[in-house]
Amino acid sequence: MADPAVRVERATTPEQLAEAFALRTAVFVVEQRVPAELELDELDHAPTTTHVVARRTDGGDVVGTARLLTDPVHPGEVHVGRVAVAAGARGTGTGAALMRALEEVALAEHPGPDGTVTVLLSAQVPAIGFYERLGYAVTGPVHLDAGIEHRDAAKVVG
């Protein structure tokens, strides 16, 4: 179910990035106890990284964020990560809106020679159902990332 009170925008200003990082810190570091030194990394400031935020339209608060990693060496392949939704916005469609926005960016800006893009991600095990509902195929064994169980997933868009 989509939340009509949320809009997703590309985070390009220092202020927008600070809001995204603050939400990620709240979700991953405070709530999930990921060590702070593992949460923010050099990829957050790489020129090939795209960040998006989901902002409430009735007050402007950021309630979701995610990032898209690209590598010119692998055209047509991108990696989504750091998908975070504030506790009060979960189940409203905010996460799905973030994923749609990143898929649109990936397809528009990073397609492969055949015009499609493969979106890769590493899903936290409790969130696998969310990604499967969005059309992602979950593969491979469970692995630990920052002490949290994950599985890899992929979807071809286009």
C-alpha positions as CSV (number, residue, x, y, z in Angstrom):
1,M,0.0,0.0,0.0
2,A,1.5,3.3,-1.1
3,D,1.7,6.2,1.3
4,P,0.4,9.3,-0.6
5,A,1.8,11.5,2.0
6,V,5.4,10.7,1.0
7,R,7.5,11.9,-1.9
8,V,10.9,10.4,-2.9
9,E,13.6,12.8,-4.0
10,R,17.2,12.5,-4.9
11,A,19.5,13.7,-2.1
12,T,22.1,16.0,-3.6
13,T,22.6,18.8,-1.0
14,P,24.7,18.5,2.2
15,E,21.5,19.0,4.2
16,Q,19.6,16.2,2.4
17,L,22.6,13.9,2.9
18,A,22.8,14.7,6.6
19,E,19.1,13.9,6.9
20,A,19.6,10.5,5.1
21,F,22.6,9.7,7.3
22,A,20.7,10.7,10.5
23,L,17.9,8.3,9.6
24,R,20.3,5.5,8.8
25,T,22.1,6.1,12.1
26,A,18.7,5.9,13.9
27,V,17.7,2.7,12.1
28,F,21.0,0.8,11.8
29,V,23.1,2.0,14.7
30,V,20.6,2.8,17.4
31,E,17.8,0.3,16.6
32,Q,19.8,-2.6,15.0
33,R,23.0,-2.0,16.9
34,V,25.3,-1.9,13.9
35,P,28.6,-0.4,14.9
36,A,28.7,3.3,13.9
37,E,32.1,2.8,12.1
38,L,30.5,0.2,9.8
39,E,27.4,2.2,8.9
40,L,28.8,5.2,7.1
41,D,31.5,4.5,4.6
42,E,33.6,5.9,1.7
43,L,30.9,4.9,-0.8
44,D,28.5,7.4,0.7
45,H,30.5,10.2,-0.8
46,A,31.6,8.5,-4.1
47,P,30.6,10.3,-7.2
48,T,29.1,7.1,-8.5
49,T,26.7,6.8,-5.6
50,T,23.1,8.1,-5.7
51,H,21.1,8.7,-2.5
52,V,17.3,9.1,-2.2
53,V,15.1,10.2,0.7
54,A,11.4,9.7,1.3
55,R,10.0,12.9,2.8
56,R,6.6,13.4,4.4
57,T,4.7,15.9,2.4
58,D,2.9,17.2,5.5
59,G,6.0,18.4,7.3
60,G,9.0,17.5,5.3
61,D,10.4,15.0,7.8
62,V,12.6,12.3,6.2
63,V,11.1,8.9,6.9
64,G,13.1,6.7,4.5
65,T,16.4,6.6,2.6
66,A,18.4,4.3,0.4
67,R,21.5,4.4,-1.8
68,L,22.4,3.1,-5.3
69,L,26.0,2.1,-6.0
70,T,27.3,1.9,-9.6
71,D,30.5,0.9,-11.1
72,P,31.4,1.9,-14.7
73,V,33.3,-1.4,-15.1
74,H,30.0,-3.3,-14.8
75,P,27.5,-1.5,-17.1
76,G,23.9,-2.7,-16.6
77,E,24.6,-3.7,-13.0
78,V,23.9,-1.7,-9.8
79,H,23.7,-2.4,-6.1
80,V,21.0,-1.1,-3.8
81,G,21.9,-0.8,-0.1
82,R,21.3,1.0,3.2
83,V,17.5,0.9,2.7
84,A,16.1,2.4,5.9
85,V,12.6,3.3,6.9
86,A,11.7,5.0,10.1
87,A,9.8,2.7,12.5
88,G,6.6,4.8,12.3
89,A,6.6,4.7,8.5
90,R,7.1,0.9,8.0
91,G,4.3,-0.8,6.3
92,T,3.1,2.3,4.5
93,G,4.7,1.7,1.1
94,T,7.7,4.0,1.9
95,G,10.2,1.2,1.3
96,A,8.6,0.2,-2.0
97,A,8.6,3.9,-3.1
98,L,12.3,4.1,-2.3
99,M,13.0,1.0,-4.3
100,R,11.0,2.1,-7.3
101,A,12.8,5.4,-7.3
102,L,16.2,3.7,-7.3
103,E,15.1,1.2,-10.0
104,E,14.0,4.2,-12.2
105,V,17.4,5.9,-11.7
106,A,19.2,2.7,-12.5
107,L,17.3,2.1,-15.7
108,A,17.6,5.7,-16.9
109,E,21.2,6.3,-16.0
110,H,22.9,2.9,-15.9
111,P,21.4,0.5,-18.4
112,G,23.4,-2.3,-20.0
113,P,23.9,-2.8,-23.7
114,D,20.5,-4.6,-23.9
115,G,18.7,-1.7,-22.3
116,T,18.1,-3.5,-19.0
117,V,19.7,-3.2,-15.6
118,T,20.3,-5.9,-13.0
119,V,19.6,-4.5,-9.5
120,L,21.5,-6.5,-6.8
121,L,21.1,-6.2,-3.1
122,S,21.9,-8.0,0.1
123,A,18.6,-8.3,2.1
124,Q,18.4,-8.6,5.8
125,V,16.7,-12.0,6.4
126,P,13.6,-10.5,8.1
127,A,13.1,-8.2,5.0
128,I,13.3,-11.0,2.4
129,G,9.5,-11.1,2.0
130,F,9.4,-7.3,1.3
131,Y,12.0,-7.7,-1.6
132,E,10.3,-10.8,-3.0
133,R,7.0,-8.9,-3.2
134,L,8.9,-6.3,-5.3
135,G,10.0,-9.0,-7.7
136,Y,13.5,-9.8,-6.4
137,A,14.8,-13.3,-6.5
138,V,16.6,-14.3,-3.4
139,T,19.6,-16.6,-3.9
140,G,22.5,-18.1,-2.0
141,P,23.2,-18.9,1.6
142,V,22.7,-16.7,4.6
143,H,25.7,-14.6,5.3
144,L,26.5,-12.1,8.1
145,D,27.0,-8.4,7.4
146,A,27.6,-6.2,10.5
147,G,26.4,-9.1,12.6
148,I,23.0,-9.3,10.8
149,E,21.9,-12.3,8.7
150,H,21.5,-11.4,5.0
151,R,20.8,-13.1,1.7
152,D,21.6,-11.9,-1.8
153,A,18.8,-10.9,-4.2
154,A,18.5,-9.7,-7.8
155,K,16.0,-8.3,-10.2
156,V,16.3,-7.4,-13.9
157,V,14.6,-4.0,-14.6
158,G,13.7,-2.9,-18.1
